[in-house]
């Protein structure tokens, strides 16, 4: 079972590192900017797929910081998967993409909310833009999955 999870994690990690573009919407002939739509399978929880929309500026040294994220359960989520993830308050980075030659990066971080048994996926920019750090949040509840635990019953280790 551990070998299967390791293999699934490696496949997911490779998918998360690739530029898995599933859509491209032009913002007009004169803007040279497009909205790129990418899919990301969580490397440790392959039953979750996130779709990220972000603006990319052709012929520019820096892409805009805005992004949107939507994550859904697209496969099994098991107690073993949840047992393996980082459960700290800051979670862990599951995806990163450079948005500028000036050290701006878009990151997606997974954070686990144990009280509500929910995976939260936060997409954010690492550089302040117009006085704000741009970010977007999506959640995937464990309700209805094998990983969901009844009140008072601990997660399988």
N, CA, C and O of each residue as an XYZ file, in Angstrom:
628
protein
N       0.821     -1.196      0.000
C       0.000      0.000      0.000
C       0.862      1.257      0.000
O       0.551      2.232     -0.683
N       1.966      1.226      0.784
C       2.845      2.393      0.838
C       3.496      2.654     -0.513
O       3.692      3.806     -0.901
N       3.837      1.569     -1.239
C       4.449      1.739     -2.565
C       3.465      2.377     -3.532
O       3.850      3.208     -4.354
N       2.194      1.992     -3.437
C       1.170      2.574     -4.305
C       1.015      4.053     -3.996
O       0.945      4.873     -4.912
N       0.960      4.407     -2.713
C       0.842      5.816     -2.324
C       2.067      6.614     -2.748
O       1.938      7.753     -3.197
N       3.259      6.026     -2.609
C       4.481      6.698     -3.028
C       4.470      6.938     -4.533
O       4.815      8.025     -4.995
N       4.076      5.928     -5.293
C       4.009      6.073     -6.751
C       2.987      7.132     -7.145
O       3.246      7.956     -8.022
N       1.822      7.106     -6.493
C       0.795      8.106     -6.784
C       1.300      9.506     -6.432
O       1.046     10.465     -7.161
N       2.017      9.618     -5.308
C       2.578     10.910     -4.905
C       3.592     11.428     -5.898
O       3.598     12.617     -6.218
N       4.458     10.544     -6.395
C       5.456     10.963     -7.382
C       4.801     11.399     -8.679
O       5.193     12.405     -9.271
N       3.802     10.644     -9.123
C       3.079     11.026    -10.340
C       2.401     12.371    -10.133
O       2.442     13.237    -11.007
N       1.768     12.543     -8.954
C       1.110     13.806     -8.654
C       2.086     14.958     -8.566
O       1.787     16.066     -9.011
N       3.266     14.702     -7.989
C       4.283     15.739     -7.885
C       4.741     16.178     -9.266
O       4.888     17.372     -9.529
N       4.962     15.223    -10.137
C       5.354     15.563    -11.502
C       4.249     16.330    -12.204
O       4.530     17.272    -12.946
N       3.001     15.949    -11.986
C       1.888     16.674    -12.590
C       1.817     18.083    -12.030
O       1.516     19.027    -12.760
N       2.093     18.235    -10.726
C       2.056     19.551    -10.101
C       3.163     20.464    -10.587
O       3.007     21.685    -10.576
N       4.288     19.890    -11.017
C       5.406     20.682    -11.483
C       5.270     21.058    -12.947
O       5.895     22.016    -13.403
N       4.467     20.320    -13.678
C       4.341     20.609    -15.099
C       3.374     21.769    -15.296
O       2.605     22.114    -14.400
N       3.427     22.355    -16.467
C       2.506     23.425    -16.814
C       1.310     22.774    -17.491
O       1.219     22.753    -18.718
N       0.394     22.244    -16.688
C      -0.737     21.493    -17.195
C      -1.852     22.450    -17.600
O      -2.856     22.574    -16.899
N      -1.675     23.120    -18.722
C      -2.630     24.115    -19.188
C      -3.840     23.422    -19.813
O      -3.699     22.566    -20.686
N      -5.026     23.806    -19.351
C      -6.256     23.235    -19.893
C      -7.121     24.281    -20.587
O      -8.148     23.944    -21.175
N      -6.713     25.544    -20.523
C      -7.471     26.601    -21.182
C      -6.641     27.856    -21.348
O      -5.697     28.094    -20.596
N      -7.002     28.659    -22.341
C      -6.283     29.899    -22.642
C      -7.289     30.882    -23.230
O      -7.809     30.658    -24.323
N      -7.567     31.968    -22.512
C      -8.551     32.948    -22.944
C      -7.848     34.277    -23.190
O      -7.227     34.831    -22.283
N      -7.943     34.784    -24.405
C      -7.329     36.066    -24.755
C      -8.138     37.207    -24.141
O      -9.368     37.162    -24.114
N      -7.441     38.221    -23.653
C      -8.107     39.408    -23.119
C      -8.229     40.511    -24.161
O      -8.591     41.644    -23.842
N      -7.931     40.177    -25.379
C      -8.075     41.132    -26.470
C      -6.816     41.241    -27.296
O      -5.721     40.935    -26.824
N      -6.972     41.673    -28.516
C      -5.873     41.743    -29.467
C      -4.804     42.725    -29.017
O      -3.615     42.487    -29.233
N      -5.208     43.821    -28.395
C      -4.260     44.879    -28.077
C      -3.662     44.785    -26.669
O      -2.813     45.604    -26.318
N      -4.077     43.822    -25.864
C      -3.583     43.741    -24.494
C      -2.339     42.878    -24.347
O      -1.535     43.108    -23.443
N      -2.166     41.895    -25.215
C      -1.082     40.911    -25.117
C      -1.110     40.170    -23.783
O      -0.078     39.709    -23.296
N      -2.306     40.062    -23.198
C      -2.481     39.322    -21.949
C      -3.532     38.240    -22.148
O      -4.519     38.432    -22.857
N      -3.301     37.106    -21.511
C      -4.231     35.986    -21.585
C      -4.519     35.488    -20.179
O      -3.700     35.639    -19.273
N      -5.701     34.889    -20.005
C      -5.994     34.172    -18.773
C      -5.679     32.710    -19.052
O      -6.292     32.088    -19.920
N      -4.731     32.172    -18.319
C      -4.323     30.779    -18.460
C      -5.030     29.964    -17.393
O      -5.073     30.363    -16.229
N      -5.583     28.830    -17.781
C      -6.246     27.920    -16.861
C      -5.415     26.654    -16.760
O      -5.167     25.984    -17.763
N      -4.984     26.325    -15.541
C      -4.145     25.156    -15.310
C      -4.821     24.222    -14.324
O      -5.541     24.660    -13.427
N      -4.580     22.925    -14.500
C      -5.067     21.952    -13.514
C      -3.875     21.454    -12.705
O      -2.761     21.343    -13.217
N      -4.126     21.162    -11.455
C      -3.106     20.688    -10.536
C      -3.696     19.571     -9.697
O      -4.708     19.765     -9.024
N      -3.071     18.402     -9.732
C      -3.461     17.298     -8.857
C      -2.556     17.370     -7.632
O      -1.331     17.406     -7.752
N      -3.172     17.391     -6.455
C      -2.400     17.459     -5.216
C      -1.464     16.247     -5.159
O      -1.926     15.111     -5.265
N      -0.153     16.473     -4.993
C       0.798     15.358     -5.014
C       0.622     14.355     -3.880
O       0.959     13.184     -4.053
N       0.108     14.773     -2.726
C      -0.068     13.841     -1.610
C      -1.510     13.394     -1.431
O      -1.777     12.388     -0.774
N      -2.431     14.137     -2.013
C      -3.846     13.781     -1.952
C      -4.358     13.777     -3.397
O      -5.059     14.701     -3.810
N      -4.007     12.734     -4.166
C      -4.339     12.729     -5.588
C      -5.834     12.688     -5.886
O      -6.233     12.772     -7.048
N      -6.663     12.562     -4.857
C      -8.105     12.634     -5.043
C      -8.610     14.064     -5.112
O      -9.818     14.287     -5.190
N      -7.707     15.038     -5.085
C      -8.081     16.458     -5.181
C      -7.425     17.063     -6.412
O      -6.220     16.923     -6.623
N      -8.237     17.739     -7.222
C      -7.739     18.480     -8.380
C      -8.117     19.942     -8.209
O      -9.262     20.266     -7.895
N      -7.142     20.824     -8.418
C      -7.386     22.261     -8.360
C      -7.252     22.838     -9.768
O      -6.417     22.399    -10.558
N      -8.084     23.819    -10.060
C      -7.958     24.577    -11.298
C      -7.606     26.004    -10.910
O      -8.252     26.616    -10.059
N      -6.573     26.515    -11.551
C      -6.050     27.842    -11.228
C      -6.142     28.713    -12.471
O      -5.706     28.318    -13.553
N      -6.712     29.895    -12.307
C      -6.781     30.870    -13.391
C      -5.865     32.029    -13.020
O      -5.961     32.583    -11.925
N      -4.975     32.392    -13.944
C      -4.092     33.534    -13.690
C      -3.793     34.233    -15.010
O      -3.825     33.623    -16.079
N      -3.505     35.515    -14.909
C      -3.215     36.319    -16.090
C      -1.729     36.214    -16.408
O      -0.882     36.337    -15.523
N      -1.430     35.989    -17.666
C      -0.044     35.986    -18.127
C       0.090     37.037    -19.213
O      -0.689     37.074    -20.166
N       1.091     37.891    -19.051
C       1.332     38.983    -19.987
C       2.464     38.597    -20.934
O       3.609     38.441    -20.511
N       2.144     38.447    -22.198
C       3.175     38.139    -23.187
C       4.095     39.336    -23.358
O       3.644     40.480    -23.296
N       5.347     39.090    -23.568
C       6.350     40.137    -23.788
C       6.480     41.083    -22.595
O       6.750     42.271    -22.772
N       6.289     40.566    -21.390
C       6.401     41.372    -20.182
C       7.348     40.686    -19.215
O       7.466     39.461    -19.218
N       8.027     41.476    -18.385
C       8.943     40.917    -17.403
C       8.226     40.417    -16.154
O       8.818     39.717    -15.332
N       6.943     40.780    -16.011
C       6.207     40.402    -14.819
C       4.738     40.182    -15.155
O       4.120     41.009    -15.825
N       4.178     39.063    -14.689
C       2.757     38.796    -14.860
C       1.995     39.425    -13.705
O       2.541     39.588    -12.614
N       0.717     39.783    -13.943
C      -0.098     40.298    -12.836
C      -0.206     39.267    -11.707
O      -0.075     38.064    -11.933
N      -0.443     39.755    -10.505
C      -0.479     38.892     -9.320
C      -1.821     38.202     -9.114
O      -1.899     37.238     -8.352
N      -2.868     38.665     -9.767
C      -4.198     38.107     -9.541
C      -4.272     36.652     -9.983
O      -3.706     36.260    -11.003
N      -4.987     35.863     -9.183
C      -5.253     34.477     -9.553
C      -6.525     34.036     -8.841
O      -6.950     34.648     -7.861
N      -7.115     32.980     -9.344
C      -8.285     32.376     -8.709
C      -8.049     30.880     -8.656
O      -7.385     30.320     -9.529
N      -8.588     30.232     -7.640
C      -8.400     28.789     -7.493
C      -9.724     28.150     -7.110
O     -10.502     28.709     -6.337
N      -9.963     26.974     -7.664
C     -11.129     26.183     -7.311
C     -10.684     24.728     -7.244
O     -10.144     24.198     -8.215
N     -10.905     24.085     -6.114
C     -10.468     22.701     -5.908
C     -11.679     21.829     -5.603
O     -12.611     22.253     -4.920
N     -11.650     20.606     -6.119
C     -12.738     19.654     -5.907
C     -12.186     18.254     -5.700
O     -11.068     17.942     -6.109
N     -12.980     17.428     -5.067
C     -12.644     16.017     -4.955
C     -12.913     15.377     -6.306
O     -14.022     15.465     -6.833
N     -11.882     14.726     -6.870
C     -12.016     14.075     -8.173
C     -11.653     12.594     -8.099
O     -11.583     11.913     -9.122
N     -11.426     12.106     -6.895
C     -11.071     10.708     -6.687
C     -11.138     10.398     -5.203
O     -11.623     11.198     -4.402
N     -10.646      9.233     -4.857
C     -10.665      8.816     -3.455
C      -9.737      9.675     -2.603
O      -8.658     10.077     -3.039
N     -10.180      9.945     -1.386
C      -9.338     10.565     -0.373
C      -9.375      9.610      0.814
O     -10.427      9.387      1.414
N      -8.219      9.053      1.144
C      -8.156      8.021      2.177
C      -7.563      8.558      3.478
O      -6.901      9.596      3.477
N      -7.796      7.858      4.584
C      -7.181      8.258      5.850
C      -5.653      8.259      5.771
O      -5.009      9.102      6.397
N      -5.058      7.324      5.007
C      -3.596      7.292      4.861
C      -3.072      8.564      4.210
O      -2.024      9.077      4.604
N      -3.792      9.078      3.216
C      -3.375     10.326      2.562
C      -3.373     11.472      3.552
O      -2.422     12.252      3.608
N      -4.440     11.573      4.336
C      -4.550     12.670      5.307
C      -3.497     12.514      6.395
O      -2.960     13.510      6.882
N      -3.193     11.273      6.784
C      -2.181     11.034      7.818
C      -0.794     11.496      7.370
O       0.045     11.822      8.210
N      -0.540     11.529      6.062
C       0.785     11.864      5.535
C       1.006     13.366      5.310
O       2.145     13.792      5.120
N      -0.052     14.168      5.326
C       0.126     15.590      4.996
C       0.603     16.384      6.206
O       0.465     15.950      7.349
N       1.169     17.557      5.928
C       1.598     18.494      6.963
C       0.351     19.088      7.602
O      -0.485     19.666      6.908
N       0.219     18.953      8.901
C      -0.971     19.458      9.590
C      -0.682     20.718     10.414
O      -1.482     21.099     11.268
N       0.455     21.358     10.158
C       0.768     22.599     10.866
C      -0.171     23.711     10.401
O      -0.825     23.588      9.366
N      -0.233     24.789     11.168
C      -1.122     25.903     10.841
C      -0.762     26.574      9.521
O      -1.620     27.182      8.881
N       0.510     26.468      9.106
C       0.908     27.086      7.830
C       0.826     26.106      6.666
O       0.976     26.510      5.513
N       0.591     24.830      6.944
C       0.433     23.848      5.880
C       1.699     23.660      5.065
O       2.809     23.858      5.560
N       1.516     23.272      3.798
C       2.673     23.060      2.935
C       2.368     23.492      1.508
O       1.221     23.459      1.062
N       3.409     23.893      0.809
C       3.285     24.323     -0.584
C       3.158     23.090     -1.466
O       3.968     22.166     -1.379
N       2.126     23.082     -2.322
C       1.931     21.952     -3.231
C       2.193     22.342     -4.686
O       2.252     21.477     -5.559
N       2.350     23.642     -4.948
C       2.597     24.120     -6.310
C       3.212     25.506     -6.233
O       2.868     26.303     -5.361
N       4.125     25.786     -7.154
C       4.677     27.144     -7.256
C       4.979     27.438     -8.723
O       5.328     26.544     -9.494
N       4.838     28.708     -9.090
C       5.091     29.118    -10.467
C       5.641     30.538    -10.456
O       5.070     31.424     -9.821
N       6.740     30.751    -11.152
C       7.337     32.078    -11.232
C       6.420     32.997    -12.036
O       5.909     32.613    -13.088
N       6.218     34.208    -11.534
C       5.382     35.191    -12.216
C       6.175     36.427    -12.637
O       5.607     37.372    -13.185
N       7.502     36.423    -12.380
C       8.306     37.599    -12.689
C       9.779     37.238    -12.579
O      10.155     36.307    -11.867
N      10.608     37.993    -13.299
C      12.047     37.829    -13.105
C      12.497     38.554    -11.837
O      13.664     38.482    -11.452
N      11.550     39.260    -11.186
C      11.856     40.021     -9.983
C      11.370     39.309     -8.721
O      10.873     39.964     -7.804
N      11.503     38.000     -8.656
C      11.226     37.198     -7.463
C       9.757     37.117     -7.050
O       9.460     36.813     -5.895
N       8.840     37.382     -7.972
C       7.425     37.213     -7.647
C       7.021     35.792     -8.029
O       7.294     35.334     -9.138
N       6.368     35.103     -7.094
C       5.968     33.721     -7.313
C       4.515     33.551     -6.908
O       4.066     34.139     -5.923
N       3.779     32.746     -7.667
C       2.446     32.333     -7.263
C       2.609     30.956     -6.616
O       3.226     30.059     -7.190
N       2.052     30.804     -5.425
C       2.143     29.528     -4.714
C       0.745     29.048     -4.351
O      -0.180     29.837     -4.160
N       0.622     27.729     -4.264
C      -0.598     27.119     -3.739
C      -0.184     26.314     -2.520
O       0.695     25.455     -2.593
N      -0.825     26.602     -1.409
C      -0.495     25.974     -0.141
C      -1.716     25.200      0.354
O      -2.835     25.713      0.338
N      -1.488     23.952      0.798
C      -2.561     23.136      1.378
C      -2.494     23.259      2.890
O      -1.433     23.069      3.485
N      -3.622     23.576      3.515
C      -3.724     23.680      4.965
C      -4.903     22.812      5.403
O      -5.977     22.861      4.803
N      -4.694     22.027      6.442
C      -5.742     21.133      6.932
C      -6.465     21.764      8.112
O      -5.827     22.226      9.058
N      -7.787     21.784      8.060
C      -8.626     22.265      9.153
C      -9.213     21.029      9.840
O     -10.215     20.486      9.373
N      -8.597     20.572     10.953
C      -9.048     19.325     11.571
C     -10.440     19.421     12.206
O     -11.187     18.443     12.220
N     -10.780     20.588     12.724
C     -12.085     20.733     13.377
C     -13.228     20.519     12.391
O     -14.245     19.916     12.735
N     -13.061     21.013     11.170
C     -14.101     20.883     10.147
C     -13.789     19.794      9.128
O     -14.544     19.598      8.176
N     -12.668     19.078      9.325
C     -12.230     18.017      8.427
C     -12.292     18.484      6.969
O     -12.989     17.919      6.126
N     -11.528     19.542      6.727
C     -11.533     20.190      5.415
C     -10.106     20.503      4.987
O      -9.289     20.952      5.790
N      -9.818     20.263      3.715
C      -8.557     20.693      3.118
C      -8.783     22.072      2.517
O      -9.733     22.278      1.762
N      -7.909     23.014      2.853
C      -7.997     24.362      2.291
C      -6.812     24.548      1.349
O      -5.690     24.153      1.665
N      -7.071     25.151      0.192
C      -6.021     25.430     -0.778
C      -5.987     26.936     -1.000
O      -6.948     27.535     -1.482
N      -4.848     27.533     -0.633
C      -4.662     28.979     -0.719
C      -3.700     29.288     -1.853
O      -2.553     28.841     -1.845
N      -4.171     30.054     -2.825
C      -3.322     30.521     -3.921
C      -2.956     31.963     -3.597
O      -3.827     32.775     -3.285
N      -1.647     32.285     -3.672
C      -1.239     33.641     -3.307
C       0.030     34.059     -4.046
O       0.804     33.229     -4.524
N       0.211     35.355     -4.120
C       1.394     35.944     -4.732
C       2.359     36.349     -3.627
O       1.937     36.817     -2.570
N       3.657     36.169     -3.870
C       4.648     36.473     -2.837
C       5.148     37.909     -2.892
O       6.071     38.270     -2.162
N       4.554     38.727     -3.744
C       4.994     40.113     -3.827
C       3.779     41.034     -3.729
O       2.758     40.810     -4.380
N       3.907     42.064     -2.910
C       2.823     43.016     -2.719
C       2.565     43.780     -4.014
O       3.495     44.215     -4.692
N       1.280     43.934     -4.342
C       0.885     44.658     -5.546
C      -0.218     45.638     -5.171
O      -1.235     45.233     -4.606
N      -0.039     46.895     -5.469
C      -1.030     47.930     -5.161
C      -1.436     47.899     -3.686
O      -2.611     48.065     -3.357
N      -0.466     47.685     -2.805
C      -0.722     47.712     -1.377
C      -1.385     46.456     -0.843
O      -1.861     46.449      0.292
N      -1.426     45.383     -1.645
C      -2.119     44.170     -1.220
C      -1.404     42.930     -1.733
O      -0.839     42.930     -2.826
N      -1.436     41.881     -0.931
C      -0.975     40.583     -1.403
C      -2.196     39.873     -1.974
O      -3.164     39.636     -1.252
N      -2.167     39.535     -3.245
C      -3.298     38.907     -3.911
C      -3.394     37.446     -3.490
O      -2.384     36.748     -3.407
N      -4.627     36.984     -3.222
C      -4.814     35.604     -2.797
C      -6.230     35.134     -3.120
O      -7.135     35.938     -3.343
N      -6.399     33.818     -3.138
C      -7.690     33.196     -3.386
C      -7.729     31.880     -2.616
O      -6.692     31.240     -2.441
N      -8.912     31.464     -2.152
C      -9.041     30.279     -1.315
C     -10.117     29.348     -1.853
O     -11.160     29.794     -2.330
N      -9.851     28.050     -1.770
C     -10.837     27.026     -2.095
C     -10.747     25.937     -1.039
O      -9.673     25.691     -0.490
N     -11.867     25.282     -0.751
C     -11.873     24.239      0.267
C     -12.438     22.933     -0.292
O     -13.282     22.934     -1.188
N     -11.954     21.828      0.257
C     -12.446     20.496     -0.095
C     -12.784     19.783      1.212
O     -11.882     19.344      1.925
N     -14.081     19.663      1.538
C     -14.452     18.952      2.767
C     -14.237     17.450      2.610
O     -14.391     16.900      1.519
N     -13.880     16.799      3.709
C     -13.677     15.353      3.679
C     -14.987     14.584      3.849
O     -15.000     13.359      3.729
N     -16.079     15.280      4.125
C     -17.382     14.654      4.285
C     -17.685     13.790      3.056
O     -17.548     14.247      1.922
N     -18.091     12.561      3.285
C     -18.424     11.663      2.180
C     -17.232     10.892      1.628
O     -17.391     10.098      0.701
N     -16.034     11.113      2.184
C     -14.853     10.366      1.739
C     -14.487      9.323      2.790
O     -14.997      9.354      3.910
N     -13.605      8.407      2.422
C     -13.123      7.416      3.388
C     -12.335      8.078      4.513
O     -12.193      7.494      5.587
N     -11.818      9.289      4.287
C     -10.995      9.986      5.281
C     -11.828     10.692      6.339
O     -11.294     11.099      7.371
N     -13.120     10.845      6.102
C     -13.970     11.530      7.080
C     -14.103     10.675      8.334
O     -14.344      9.470      8.254
N     -13.944     11.304      9.480
C     -14.007     10.590     10.754
C     -15.206     11.073     11.556
O     -15.463     12.273     11.646
N     -15.933     10.132     12.135
C     -17.030     10.486     13.025
C     -16.446     11.175     14.251
O     -15.287     10.943     14.595
N     -17.219     12.006     14.905
C     -16.774     12.734     16.105
C     -16.240     11.746     17.134
O     -16.881     10.738     17.432
N     -15.047     12.047     17.679
C     -14.464     11.241     18.731
C     -13.665     10.042     18.238
O     -13.048      9.343     19.041
N     -13.665      9.793     16.931
C     -12.909      8.660     16.400
C     -11.649      9.217     15.721
O     -11.768      9.963     14.749
N     -10.439      8.874     16.208
C      -9.214      9.444     15.636
C      -8.945      8.933     14.227
O      -9.388      7.848     13.849
N      -8.207      9.738     13.452
C      -7.777      9.332     12.112
C      -6.849      8.140     12.209
O      -6.053      8.037     13.143
N      -6.950      7.240     11.245
C      -6.045      6.076     11.187
C      -4.621      6.562     10.939
O      -4.404      7.463     10.129
N      -3.673      5.985     11.615
C      -2.274      6.398     11.441
C      -1.567      5.466     10.510
O      -0.381      5.648     10.238
